[in-house]
Amino acid sequence: MLNFDQARFLKIESGAVALAGPIHAAVGDCIAKGAKNIFFLGTGGAAILMQPAALLLQRRSGLPAFMEIAAELVIAGHHALGKDSIVVIPSLSGTTKESVATLDYCKAKGATIIALVGHKDTPLGQKADHVFVNFAEDDTSSESFYLQSVLIALSVMAHRGEFADYRKTVAELALLPQQLLAAKQAFEPPAERLAETFRSEPYHIITAAGGSWAEAWYYGMCILEEMQWIRTRPIHAADFFHGTLELVEKGVSVVIFKGEDDCRPLADRVEAFARQYTDKVTVLDTASFGMPGISPETRALISPVVLATLLERLSAHLEVKRNHPLTTRRYYKKVAY
């Protein structure tokens, strides 16, 4: 595979899954101490990657779960944030200034902080109450953060007696790194062809629903926009028909991500519409990839993980075909803002 370190990938994603035990213990400690809610508070892309876990709890747990814009919360506050709150803050570097400010604010409110970082010796790694360290880099961090946050959500439900299949699901997740590698290998030729198609495309409408919406939002904003300077319009599939549909005409690229949860029909609806009015429809469907040993229920949980791992292959080819390295920036961490 192009510019891909197989051993590094397996080590990082296996490292994320291996945190299941420590995460379960830390969450259990929080629940035993009377946690009344949980906040997922990150910055930029890392925050987006928390959305599937937050949605899982909002829809299946009695513990109130909030996903807030961290910078706004620090300015405006939140009535539910306090000493009985669990706050999850992801930051690969552990130094993101908005996330450090969020940690300081939440600690001052008495909340218990869980930090997901790539390095222990960082402000977040040193200040949080529970720190989970899994080294990763930009091309592997999405899967790692998705998995860690989902493990937090599953642990919350398990400790509250809301998820009887916790051990079975964690055992299946242990198989995932190898399954993700196989998916990458299968997607390598299509990824190169797709990169060739996308190399000169100036604009994409990107849509999805359910847990997969996070990956559509993330890939448009953090990869195509930030790392490739390609204009995108990420739009939730349910909102597509309330404005964005009017932008669809022949020659407009519509990219649809399909996961395997209950919200899949919303993406199907967009596809049925788009194929009538544009000749540029791309569908990336996690159901197209076999994953022996992983149940349909777990597949539904990890659809955004699978999408992230496939899209990394597209990104690897895009940067070569467009002669635009994924590390190139004009402004991000280059100028004051």
C-alpha positions as CSV (number, residue, x, y, z in Angstrom):
1,M,0.0,0.0,0.0
2,L,1.1,3.5,-0.8
3,N,3.1,5.3,2.0
4,F,1.7,2.9,4.6
5,D,3.4,1.4,7.7
6,Q,1.4,-1.7,8.5
7,A,3.2,-2.5,11.7
8,R,2.7,1.1,13.0
9,F,-1.0,1.0,12.1
10,L,-1.6,-2.3,13.9
11,K,0.3,-1.1,17.0
12,I,-1.7,2.1,17.3
13,E,-5.1,0.6,16.8
14,S,-4.3,-2.4,19.0
15,G,-3.2,0.1,21.6
16,A,-6.5,1.8,21.5
17,V,-8.4,-1.4,22.0
18,A,-6.1,-2.5,24.7
19,L,-7.2,0.5,26.8
20,A,-10.6,-1.2,27.3
21,G,-9.7,-2.5,30.7
22,P,-8.2,0.7,32.2
23,I,-11.1,2.8,30.7
24,H,-13.6,0.4,32.2
25,A,-12.0,0.7,35.6
26,A,-11.8,4.5,35.5
27,V,-15.4,4.9,34.3
28,G,-16.5,2.5,37.0
29,D,-14.8,4.6,39.6
30,C,-16.6,7.7,38.3
31,I,-20.0,5.9,38.3
32,A,-19.4,4.5,41.8
33,K,-18.7,8.1,43.0
34,G,-22.1,9.2,41.8
35,A,-21.5,10.8,38.4
36,K,-24.7,12.4,37.1
37,N,-23.7,13.3,33.6
38,I,-20.9,13.1,31.0
39,F,-19.5,15.8,28.7
40,F,-17.5,15.2,25.6
41,L,-15.4,18.4,25.1
42,G,-12.7,18.5,22.5
43,T,-11.4,21.0,20.0
44,G,-11.7,20.9,16.2
45,G,-11.5,17.4,14.6
46,A,-10.8,15.6,17.9
47,A,-14.2,17.0,19.2
48,I,-16.0,15.7,16.1
49,L,-14.6,12.2,16.6
50,M,-16.4,12.1,20.0
51,Q,-19.8,12.5,18.4
52,P,-20.7,8.8,17.9
53,A,-19.9,8.0,21.5
54,A,-22.0,10.9,22.7
55,L,-24.9,9.9,20.4
56,L,-24.7,6.3,21.7
57,L,-25.2,7.5,25.2
58,Q,-27.9,10.0,24.4
59,R,-29.9,7.3,22.6
60,R,-29.3,4.3,24.8
61,S,-28.3,5.4,28.3
62,G,-30.1,7.1,31.2
63,L,-27.0,9.1,32.0
64,P,-27.2,12.5,30.4
65,A,-24.5,13.0,27.8
66,F,-23.5,16.4,26.3
67,M,-21.4,17.2,23.4
68,E,-20.6,20.9,23.5
69,I,-18.3,23.3,21.7
70,A,-15.5,23.6,24.3
71,A,-14.6,27.2,23.5
72,E,-18.3,28.3,23.9
73,L,-18.7,26.3,27.1
74,V,-15.7,28.1,28.7
75,I,-17.2,31.5,27.8
76,A,-20.9,30.8,28.4
77,G,-20.8,28.1,31.0
78,H,-23.3,25.1,31.3
79,H,-25.8,24.6,34.1
80,A,-25.2,20.8,34.2
81,L,-21.4,21.0,34.6
82,G,-20.2,20.5,38.1
83,K,-18.6,18.2,40.7
84,D,-20.7,15.2,39.5
85,S,-19.7,15.5,35.9
86,I,-17.4,13.4,33.9
87,V,-15.5,15.4,31.2
88,V,-13.8,13.6,28.3
89,I,-11.2,15.7,26.5
90,P,-9.3,14.3,23.5
91,S,-6.1,15.9,22.2
92,L,-3.5,14.0,20.3
93,S,-0.8,16.5,21.1
94,G,-2.1,17.1,24.7
95,T,-1.3,20.7,24.2
96,T,-4.2,22.2,22.2
97,K,-4.7,25.5,23.9
98,E,-8.5,25.5,23.8
99,S,-8.6,22.0,25.3
100,V,-6.2,23.0,28.0
101,A,-8.4,26.0,28.8
102,T,-11.4,23.7,28.9
103,L,-9.7,21.3,31.3
104,D,-8.8,24.2,33.6
105,Y,-12.3,25.5,33.5
106,C,-14.0,22.1,34.2
107,K,-11.6,21.2,37.0
108,A,-12.4,24.6,38.6
109,K,-16.1,23.4,38.5
110,G,-15.1,20.2,40.3
111,A,-15.6,17.8,37.3
112,T,-13.6,14.6,36.9
113,I,-11.4,14.8,33.8
114,I,-10.7,11.9,31.4
115,A,-8.0,12.9,28.9
116,L,-7.3,10.9,25.7
117,V,-3.8,11.9,24.5
118,G,-0.9,10.8,22.4
119,H,1.7,11.9,25.0
120,K,1.7,11.7,28.8
121,D,4.1,14.5,29.4
122,T,1.8,17.3,28.3
123,P,-0.6,19.8,30.0
124,L,-3.6,17.5,29.4
125,G,-1.6,14.4,30.3
126,Q,-0.4,15.9,33.6
127,K,-3.6,17.7,34.7
128,A,-6.4,15.2,34.0
129,D,-7.7,12.8,36.7
130,H,-7.6,9.8,34.4
131,V,-5.2,9.8,31.4
132,F,-5.2,7.4,28.6
133,V,-2.2,7.5,26.4
134,N,-2.0,6.0,22.9
135,F,0.6,7.4,20.6
136,A,-0.8,8.1,17.1
137,E,-0.3,10.5,14.2
138,D,-2.7,12.2,11.9
139,D,-3.2,9.2,9.6
140,T,-4.1,6.9,12.5
141,S,-5.6,9.1,15.2
142,S,-9.2,9.0,13.9
143,E,-9.7,5.3,14.5
144,S,-7.9,5.5,17.8
145,F,-10.1,8.3,19.1
146,Y,-13.3,6.8,17.8
147,L,-12.5,3.5,19.6
148,Q,-11.4,5.0,22.9
149,S,-14.5,7.2,23.1
150,V,-16.8,4.3,22.2
151,L,-15.2,2.2,24.9
152,I,-16.0,5.0,27.4
153,A,-19.6,5.0,26.3
154,L,-19.9,1.2,26.5
155,S,-18.3,1.2,29.9
156,V,-20.8,3.8,31.2
157,M,-23.7,1.7,30.0
158,A,-22.1,-1.5,31.3
159,H,-21.6,-0.1,34.8
160,R,-25.1,1.2,34.9
161,G,-26.6,-2.1,33.9
162,E,-27.7,-0.8,30.5
163,F,-25.5,-3.0,28.2
164,A,-25.3,-6.7,28.9
165,D,-23.1,-7.5,25.9
166,Y,-20.1,-5.4,27.1
167,R,-17.6,-8.3,27.3
168,K,-18.7,-9.8,24.0
169,T,-18.4,-6.4,22.2
170,V,-15.0,-5.7,23.6
171,A,-13.8,-9.1,22.5
172,E,-15.0,-8.4,19.0
173,L,-13.3,-5.0,19.1
174,A,-10.0,-6.8,19.8
175,L,-10.4,-8.3,16.3
176,L,-10.8,-5.0,14.7
177,P,-7.2,-3.8,14.0
178,Q,-6.6,-6.8,11.7
179,Q,-10.0,-6.3,10.1
180,L,-9.3,-2.7,9.4
181,L,-6.0,-3.6,7.8
182,A,-7.8,-6.1,5.5
183,A,-10.3,-3.3,4.6
184,K,-7.5,-1.0,3.7
185,Q,-5.9,-3.6,1.5
186,A,-9.2,-4.3,-0.3
187,F,-9.8,-0.6,-0.8
188,E,-6.4,0.3,-2.0
189,P,-7.1,0.0,-5.8
190,P,-10.5,1.8,-5.5
191,A,-8.9,4.5,-3.4
192,E,-6.3,5.2,-6.1
193,R,-9.0,5.4,-8.8
194,L,-11.1,7.6,-6.6
195,A,-8.2,9.9,-6.0
196,E,-7.7,10.2,-9.7
197,T,-11.3,11.2,-10.1
198,F,-11.1,13.7,-7.2
199,R,-7.7,15.2,-8.0
200,S,-9.1,18.2,-10.0
201,E,-12.5,18.4,-8.4
202,P,-13.0,21.8,-6.9
203,Y,-15.9,21.1,-4.5
204,H,-17.7,18.3,-2.8
205,I,-21.0,17.9,-1.0
206,I,-20.3,15.3,1.6
207,T,-23.2,13.7,3.5
208,A,-24.0,10.8,6.0
209,A,-26.2,10.0,8.9
210,G,-26.1,8.4,12.3
211,G,-22.6,7.7,13.7
212,S,-21.2,8.1,10.2
213,W,-22.1,11.7,10.0
214,A,-19.2,12.5,12.3
215,E,-16.8,11.1,9.7
216,A,-18.4,13.1,6.9
217,W,-18.0,16.3,8.9
218,Y,-14.5,15.4,9.9
219,Y,-13.2,14.3,6.5
220,G,-14.6,17.4,4.8
221,M,-13.3,19.9,7.3
222,C,-10.1,18.4,8.6
223,I,-8.8,16.5,5.6
224,L,-10.1,17.9,2.3
225,E,-10.3,21.5,3.6
226,E,-7.4,21.8,6.0
227,M,-5.0,19.3,4.4
228,Q,-5.9,19.6,0.7
229,W,-7.5,23.1,0.4
230,I,-10.5,21.6,-1.4
231,R,-13.8,23.3,-0.7
232,T,-16.5,21.1,0.8
233,R,-20.0,21.2,2.1
234,P,-20.5,18.6,4.8
235,I,-24.2,18.3,5.4
236,H,-26.2,15.8,7.5
237,A,-28.3,13.5,5.3
238,A,-31.5,14.6,7.1
239,D,-30.7,18.2,6.4
240,F,-29.7,17.7,2.8
241,F,-33.3,18.2,1.7
242,H,-33.6,21.5,3.5
243,G,-31.3,23.7,1.4
244,T,-28.3,21.8,0.0
245,L,-30.3,19.8,-2.5
246,E,-30.7,23.0,-4.6
247,L,-26.9,23.0,-5.2
248,V,-27.1,19.6,-7.0
249,E,-26.8,19.7,-10.8
250,K,-24.8,17.9,-13.4
251,G,-21.1,18.1,-12.6
252,V,-21.5,18.6,-8.9
253,S,-19.8,16.0,-6.8
254,V,-21.9,14.4,-4.1
255,V,-20.1,12.0,-1.7
256,I,-22.2,9.8,0.5
257,F,-20.9,7.8,3.4
258,K,-23.1,4.8,4.5
259,G,-22.7,3.1,7.8
260,E,-24.7,0.2,9.2
261,D,-26.7,1.7,12.0
262,D,-30.5,2.5,12.1
263,C,-29.9,5.8,10.3
264,R,-28.7,4.3,7.0
265,P,-32.0,4.9,5.2
266,L,-31.4,8.6,5.4
267,A,-28.2,8.2,3.3
268,D,-30.1,5.9,0.9
269,R,-32.6,8.7,0.4
270,V,-29.9,11.2,-0.6
271,E,-28.3,8.7,-3.0
272,A,-31.7,8.1,-4.7
273,F,-32.1,11.8,-5.2
274,A,-28.6,12.7,-6.2
275,R,-28.3,10.0,-8.9
276,Q,-31.2,11.7,-10.8
277,Y,-29.5,15.0,-11.0
278,T,-25.7,14.7,-11.1
279,D,-23.3,12.4,-12.9
280,K,-20.9,12.6,-10.0
281,V,-22.1,10.5,-7.1
282,T,-19.6,8.6,-4.9
283,V,-20.8,6.1,-2.3
284,L,-18.5,4.7,0.4
285,D,-20.4,1.9,2.1
286,T,-19.0,0.0,5.1
287,A,-21.3,-2.9,4.5
288,S,-19.2,-3.7,1.4
289,F,-16.3,-4.9,3.5
290,G,-16.4,-8.3,5.2
291,M,-15.3,-8.5,8.9
292,P,-15.4,-12.1,10.1
293,G,-16.2,-12.4,13.8
294,I,-17.7,-9.0,14.2
295,S,-21.5,-9.0,14.8
296,P,-24.0,-6.7,13.0
297,E,-24.5,-4.9,16.3
298,T,-20.8,-4.1,16.7
299,R,-20.5,-3.3,13.0
300,A,-23.1,-0.6,13.5
301,L,-21.1,0.9,16.4
302,I,-17.8,1.0,14.5
303,S,-19.0,2.2,11.0
304,P,-17.2,5.6,11.5
305,V,-14.0,3.7,12.4
306,V,-14.2,1.7,9.2
307,L,-14.9,4.8,7.1
308,A,-11.9,6.6,8.7
309,T,-9.6,3.7,7.9
310,L,-10.8,3.6,4.3
311,L,-10.6,7.3,3.7
312,E,-7.0,7.4,4.9
313,R,-6.2,5.4,1.8
314,L,-7.9,8.0,-0.3
315,S,-6.0,10.7,1.4
316,A,-2.7,9.0,0.8
317,H,-3.3,8.8,-2.9
318,L,-4.8,12.3,-3.1
319,E,-1.7,14.0,-1.7
320,V,0.5,12.3,-4.3
321,K,-1.8,12.9,-7.3
322,R,-2.4,16.5,-6.3
323,N,1.3,17.1,-5.4
324,H,0.0,18.5,-2.1
325,P,1.4,16.9,1.0
326,L,-1.1,16.4,3.8
327,T,1.2,18.3,6.2
328,T,1.2,21.5,4.1
329,R,-0.5,24.5,5.8
330,R,-0.9,28.2,5.1
331,Y,-2.3,29.3,8.4
332,Y,-2.9,26.4,10.8
333,K,-0.2,26.7,13.5
334,K,1.7,29.0,11.1
335,V,0.3,32.4,11.9
336,A,-1.3,34.1,14.9
337,Y,-5.1,33.8,15.0
